[in-house]
Amino acid sequence: MFQLQKELKPKIIFFPNFQVWEATLSGKIVRVYSWEEFKRLIRKYDAKELAYRIEMGVPARHLTGLRLILPVTGTQYVFIDTASGDKLKKTGIKLRVDKLGNMYISDEDIINFVRSEIGRDIRLYSYFTM
């Protein structure tokens, strides 16, 4: 479903919540900057599934970054959220703290948040890259 892109070329468009990248081979990647706009796209395309990735934040030992991907024909819409204090900036998802004091995002919290915001059952798949 997701392919490694060798070359991305920025393309200028005139929408404040989007940044479009023209990708070789498999369409384009569109970065969506607001959670409200990403929700609108999920509804527009009547998405049945999303992919997500929990990423390293700063400092690097904390898993406090979130990437949501909405794949549609010819385009991947990507929403990125990062931590600010004890929650994610754009979605407000609360961060958890383990016994060693490391902050992280729970898979359950992401799934429950997205389903409650969308108002229906939607499949979310975690993906991992190296």
C-alpha positions in Angstrom: 0.0 0.0 0.0 2.7 2.5 0.9 5.8 2.8 -1.2 9.2 4.4 -0.5 9.5 7.5 -2.7 12.9 8.3 -4.1 12.2 11.9 -5.0 9.6 14.4 -3.8 9.2 17.8 -5.5 7.3 20.6 -3.7 4.4 21.9 -5.7 2.8 25.2 -4.8 -1.0 25.4 -4.3 -3.2 28.0 -2.7 -4.9 26.2 0.2 -3.8 27.2 3.8 -4.3 23.7 5.3 -2.5 21.7 2.6 1.0 21.2 1.4 1.1 19.1 -1.8 4.1 17.0 -2.8 4.3 15.5 -6.2 5.6 12.0 -5.8 7.0 9.8 -8.5 5.3 6.5 -9.3 2.3 6.3 -7.0 0.5 9.7 -7.1 1.0 12.5 -4.6 1.3 13.0 -0.9 -0.7 15.8 0.6 0.1 17.1 4.1 -2.9 18.3 6.0 -2.2 20.7 8.8 -5.4 20.8 10.8 -7.3 18.0 12.5 -10.6 19.4 11.4 -9.6 19.4 7.7 -8.3 15.8 8.1 -11.7 14.7 9.6 -13.5 16.5 6.7 -11.4 14.4 4.2 -12.2 11.2 6.0 -15.9 12.0 5.7 -15.6 13.2 2.1 -13.9 10.0 0.9 -16.1 7.8 3.3 -12.9 6.2 4.5 -13.2 2.7 5.9 -9.6 2.5 7.2 -6.6 4.6 8.1 -3.0 3.9 8.8 -1.2 5.4 11.7 2.3 5.5 13.1 3.6 6.5 16.5 6.9 8.2 16.1 9.8 9.4 18.2 9.4 12.9 19.5 11.9 15.2 21.3 13.7 14.1 23.3 14.1 11.0 21.2 13.3 8.5 23.9 9.7 9.6 24.0 7.1 8.1 21.5 5.1 11.3 21.3 4.6 11.9 17.6 1.6 10.7 15.6 1.2 10.4 11.8 -2.2 9.5 10.4 -2.5 8.5 6.7 -5.6 8.5 4.6 -4.9 6.6 1.4 -7.2 7.3 -1.5 -6.7 6.5 -5.2 -3.7 8.5 -6.4 -3.2 10.4 -3.2 -2.1 9.9 0.4 -3.3 12.5 2.9 -1.0 12.8 5.9 -1.7 14.5 9.2 1.1 14.9 11.8 0.7 15.8 15.4 3.4 16.3 18.0 3.5 16.7 21.8 3.2 19.8 23.8 3.3 19.3 27.5 1.3 16.2 28.5 -0.8 16.0 25.3 -0.7 16.2 21.5 -1.0 19.8 20.2 -3.6 19.4 17.5 -5.7 16.5 18.6 -5.4 16.9 22.4 -4.7 13.1 22.9 -3.3 12.7 26.4 0.2 11.2 26.7 0.9 8.3 29.1 4.0 8.0 31.3 5.7 4.6 32.0 7.5 3.6 35.2 10.7 5.1 34.0 9.1 8.5 33.2 9.1 8.1 29.5 6.1 9.6 27.8 4.2 7.7 25.0 1.0 7.5 23.0 -1.1 4.5 23.4 -2.5 2.6 20.4 -5.9 2.3 22.3 -6.0 6.1 22.8 -5.5 6.8 19.1 -8.1 4.3 18.0 -10.7 5.4 20.5 -10.0 9.1 19.7 -10.4 8.7 16.0 -13.5 6.6 16.2 -15.2 9.0 18.7 -14.3 12.1 16.5 -15.5 10.4 13.3 -18.6 9.1 14.9 -18.5 5.7 13.4 -16.4 2.5 13.4 -13.3 2.9 11.2 -10.4 0.4 11.0 -7.0 1.8 12.0 -3.8 -0.1 11.2 -0.5 0.6 12.8 2.5 0.5 10.5 6.2 0.4 11.2 9.1 1.5 9.0 12.8 1.3 9.5 
